Amino acid sequence: MKKVIAATALVLMSTSSYARTSICKTTATGVEINRYGEVQFNTSSFGTSKPVCNVSQQLGYITTETCKVMYSQMLAAVMAQSTITLWFETTETCAQLQEVYKSGWTSYQTHGFKHFRISN
């Protein structure tokens, strides 16, 4: 019985670190689409040319249909100079994510990008 309790406690402790969501606010500064259909977001806090999805083929867990909508939403956010909120399913904080994304060309999906919201 003690072994079962100990094993359950270990499982709960190890999976709780993966259940965290980082919610990060930034300003939309641009959106790009390349000749391969890859959509990239540009933001004030996360840097430029960060791959999010692809309008031609499914990239990771984001479908092409969803990607087309995300591109349209981000384009509207850029034109309105809106604040956007990004949700990531990760153990890293927004500050840690910003450092990762500012220093390299990394897809948002690498850190569990879930969705974003446009607000003013």
Buried (B, 14 or more C-beta within 10 A) or exposed (E): EEEEEEEEEEEEEEEEEEEEEBEBBBBBBBBBBEEEBBBBBBBBBBBBEBBBBBBEEEBBEBBBEBBBEBBEBBBEBBEEEBBBEBBBEBBBEBEEBBEBBBEEEBBBBBBBBBEBBBEE
